């Protein structure tokens, strides 16, 4: 189901007590891999063709490190898990 991965990622942030800011394609959040300023979240989480896409704009953190910091596996980033 399209959007399932984005919802899993959002739920992982909310479980950590992190707030997210909705965008047209997904949401902004503080990167869980490094220290982000509260007023300037650096992580874009967007809906891609097959699942959730991460773009850390300040430290170029990898998908793997972000997923791990959120307690997710890489397969959780796909709308249809393997």
C-alpha positions as CSV (number, residue, x, y, z in Angstrom):
1,X,0.0,0.0,0.0
2,X,1.5,3.4,-1.0
3,X,2.4,5.5,2.0
4,X,2.7,2.6,4.4
5,X,6.4,3.1,4.9
6,X,6.0,6.8,5.5
7,X,3.4,6.1,8.2
8,X,5.8,3.5,9.8
9,X,8.6,6.1,9.9
10,X,6.3,8.8,11.3
11,X,5.1,6.4,14.0
12,X,8.8,5.7,14.9
13,X,9.4,9.4,15.4
14,X,6.2,9.9,17.4
15,X,7.2,6.9,19.6
16,X,10.4,8.8,20.4
17,X,8.4,11.8,21.4
18,X,9.7,13.7,18.4
19,X,7.4,16.2,16.6
20,X,7.3,16.3,12.8
21,X,6.3,19.1,10.4
22,X,4.1,18.1,7.4
23,X,5.3,19.0,3.9
24,X,3.8,18.5,0.5
25,X,5.6,15.2,0.0
26,X,6.0,13.9,3.6
27,X,7.4,15.6,6.6
28,X,10.5,17.3,8.3
29,X,12.0,16.0,11.5
30,X,15.1,16.3,13.6
31,X,17.7,13.7,12.3
32,X,18.0,11.0,14.9
33,X,21.7,10.3,14.0
34,X,23.2,13.6,15.1
35,X,22.2,16.6,17.2
36,X,19.8,18.9,15.3
37,X,18.7,22.3,16.5
38,X,15.1,22.2,17.7
39,X,14.3,25.2,15.5
40,X,15.9,23.8,12.4
41,X,15.2,20.1,11.6
42,X,17.5,18.8,8.9
43,X,15.8,15.6,7.9
44,X,13.3,15.4,5.0
45,X,11.2,12.3,4.9
46,X,9.3,12.0,1.7
47,X,7.1,9.6,-0.2
48,X,9.0,8.0,-3.1
49,X,7.8,5.6,-5.8
50,X,8.3,2.5,-3.5
51,X,8.5,3.9,0.0
52,X,10.0,6.4,2.4
53,X,13.0,8.5,1.3
54,X,15.4,10.2,3.8
55,X,17.5,13.3,3.0
56,X,19.6,14.6,5.8
57,X,20.5,18.2,4.8
58,X,23.2,18.8,7.4
59,X,25.2,15.7,7.9
60,X,24.4,13.5,4.9
61,X,23.4,10.6,7.2
62,X,22.7,7.3,5.4
63,X,19.3,5.6,5.1
64,X,20.8,2.8,7.0
65,X,22.0,4.9,10.0
66,X,18.7,6.8,10.2
67,X,16.6,3.6,10.1
68,X,18.8,2.0,12.7
69,X,18.5,5.1,15.0
70,X,14.7,4.9,14.7
71,X,14.7,1.2,15.5
72,X,13.6,0.3,12.0
73,X,15.1,-2.1,9.4
74,X,15.7,-1.1,5.8
75,X,12.8,-3.2,4.7
76,X,10.5,-1.0,6.8
77,X,11.3,1.8,4.4
78,X,9.4,0.1,1.5
79,X,5.7,0.3,1.1
80,X,5.5,-3.4,0.5
81,X,7.8,-5.2,3.0
82,X,9.7,-8.2,1.8
